């Protein structure tokens, strides 16, 4: 048993060490600027992700007071549809450089990454007549904090989570598979973040399918390849009922060499209530 624990620990330490080379801006350019970030192409991954989120929040079932975004990275697009339904939003990331990137956008610092194409697209597909400026203003107002997180800890937020959790909903995009050295670690990370969610609360999970690496500047980061059925099984083991599950196959024209992703999954899952 001690050998197994040591192996798990060393694997997680290697992941943490590899992320010290993560560069937010190259990652953002690779994934959120054309061609990957071309929101005008109907078969694009960006419109697909934003559509999944907008349609789920439009159902009116995923709502409440508090929402936690697990492993936000340097991105905010995943919360553009959420912010109308939650008044207290917490963003999180393991890396200080990503938390700084988030604060730069939240404070509207000069040189902050421009998410307005995503805000415009979300306003268009939601069809509420809202301007993109109002959308971004609402999101900035409702993000109350940006905290460190480690999904491999039993208490991912540590002492900072006191008074924040449990929340009414979780969002997590491209996090768990990207920071887990193996599928067992992926399962444990999912178990850990589930403790942050109230019984009956909702999880919206987006991730990569059958991806083994991605680039973020000079850093080449390992990813645990997962398939749709494996994600479904992991959600069931963590105590969720799946409300919706969708997959997207990456077109050949978007296989740009910055990763070897085959597709993307979207899961809407609900944590089972305590009997």
N, C-alpha and C positions, 0 to 999 in steps of 0.2 A: 504493500500500500504506500509506503513512504516513497518508493521509487516512482509510483504513478503521480503522487502529489508533486514531487520534485520535477517531473517531466512537464506537468501542467504549468507549474510556476515558471520554469525556464522558457516555455513557449510563449507565455504571456509577457515575460520580460523582454523577449526578442521582439515581439510586436510593439511594445511601448518604445523600445529603443529605435526601431525602424521609423516610427512616426516623428522622431525628433528632426528628421530631414524633410518633413512635409512642408510644402510651399503653397499657401492658399491661392495666390494669384495665378500661377500656371495651372493649378487644378481648376479654377473658375473659368479660365480661358478655354481649357480643353473641353469642358463639359457644358458651359453656359453661354458660350459665344458660338456663332456659326462655325462649322456645320451642325454640331450637336445642339447648339442653342438656337437654331433657326426655327422660330415659332410659326413661320408662315407655311411650312410644309405639312400637309395633313397626316403624313405617315411619320412625323418626327416624334422623338421620345419626349421632348418638352411638352408639346400639346397633350400627349397621352397622359403623362403624370399629372399635369394641371387639371385635365378633364376628370381623371379618377377622383382627385381630391374635391373638386368643385361639385361633382355629382353626389358624392357621399355627404358632404356638408349640406347640400341642398335638400337632402332627405329630411332634415330637421331632427334626426334622431341623435346625432353626435353633437351635443351641446351641454353647457353647464357653466360653472364659474371658472374653473381652473384647468389649464392644459399645460403639459410638459413636453417639450421637444427634446428627444433623447439623441445626443450626438449630432447637434445642428451642423457641425462643420462650419464653413464660412458662408453658408447659404441661408436665405430667408424665404425663398419661393414657396416652400412647403407649408407656410403659415398664412399665405395670402387669402385663402378661402376660410381658414380657421378663425381669423381674428374677428369676424362678425358674430361669432357664436360663443366666445369666451372672453371674459373681461380681465383675467389674470393669467398671463402667459409667461412661462419660464423657458428660456433657451439654455442649452448646455453644450459643453464640449470638453474633451480631455485636454486639448491643446490650447495653451495661452494665445498662440498666434491666431487661431481661429476665433477665440473669444474677442480678441482685439479687432478682428475683421468685422465681426458682428456689431461691436460697439461703434465702429467707424460709420457703419450704415445707420444705426439707430440714432446717432448724434448728428447725422448728415455732415460728416467731416468732408473737407475737400479731398478728392481722390478716392472716396469710398466707391466700392463696386456699384455699377449702375444696374439696378434691378427693374427699372421702369418698363422694359419690354415685357417682362413677366407680369408686372402689375397691370399693364394695359391689356394683355391677353386674358388675364383672369377677369377683369372688369367686362371684357367683351363676351366671354363665355357664360358668365353669371347673368348678364343681361338685366342688371338692376338699375342701369343708368348712372352708376357711380363713376366718378372720375378716378383715374389712376392715382392722382395726388391725394384724394380723400382715402383711397384704399391704403396707401402707404402711411398716411397720417394715423389712421386707426391702428395699423399694426404697430407702429412706433409707440403709440400711447398705451397699448395693451401688453407689450413686452415689459414686464416689471423687473426682471433680473436676468443676468447671464451668469451661469454658475459652472464650476468645474464638475465633471462627472467621470466615473470609472465603472463601466458596466460589468466589469469582472469582479467587483466587490459586492459582498452581501448587501451592503447599504451603499448603492452607487453614488448618492449625493453626499454621503458622510454627514457631519454636523450641520452643513449648510441646508440639508433637507428638512430640518426641524421647522415646523410651521408651514412648509410648502406642500408636502405630500401627506396623505394620498390625494391624487388629483382625479378629476372627472374624465380626463382623456389623455392619451399618449399619442404622439406622432414620432416616427423615427424613419429616416431615409438614408439608405446606404451606409448604415453604421455597423450593425451586429456582425454581418458576414465579413466586413472589411477590417474588423479589429479582433477577430477570433482565429486562432491558429488551427483549429479543427472543429468538427461538427459538434463534439461534446461541449466545447467552450461556447459555441454559438447557442446551444440549448441552455447552458447555465446563465449566459448573459441575458437571454430572453426571460428566464426565471427571475433573475435579479430585477430587471426593470418592471416586471409584472407586480412586484411588491410595492411599487410606487403608485399603482392604480387602484382605485376603490373597486370593490366588488360591483359588478354591473357596468363598470366603465368601459370605454371603447379604446381600442388600439388601431391606429392606421399605420401600417408598416409597408415601406417601399424598399426594395433591395435588388441586387444584381443576381441574375441566374447564370450559373456555370461560368463564373469569372474566377481567374486565379491570380490576377495582378492588375494594378493600375498605376499610372504615373502622376506624380504631383511635383513638377519641377525636376530636380535631380533625384528625387526619391522614387524608387520602384517598390511598391507596397504589395505585400501578399494578401490575397483574399481567399477565404475558404469557399470552394465551389459548392453551391447548393442547387437542388432541383425543386420544382414546384411541390412534389409530393413530400419532400423532406421538410420544407417550410410548413406545409399543412400539418404534418405530424408533430413538429416542434410546437406549433401553436396549441394543438390539442393537449400535449404533455404539460404545457404551462398553464392549462386551465381555461382555455378560450373556446368559444364557439365561433365558427367562421360565418360571418354574415355575407361577405362577398370576396371573391378571389379572382383576379384578372392577371393575364400575362401579355407581354409585348415582346416580339422578336425584333432584334436590332437589324435594320436594313443594311445591306452590304455597303451602301454609300456612307453610312455612319460608323463603319468599322475603320476608325482613323489611326489605329496603332497606339492610342494612349491607354488601351486596356485590351483584354480579350473577352469582354462580356458578350454573352450570347443573347441575353434578353433581360427583361425587368419584370418583377412581380409587384402587384399591389394587393394587400390584404386588409380587409376591414374585419376585425375580430372583437368580440365582446367577452370580457372577463366574467366567468360564471359567478353568480351570486353565491354567497355562503349559505349552505342549506340551513 
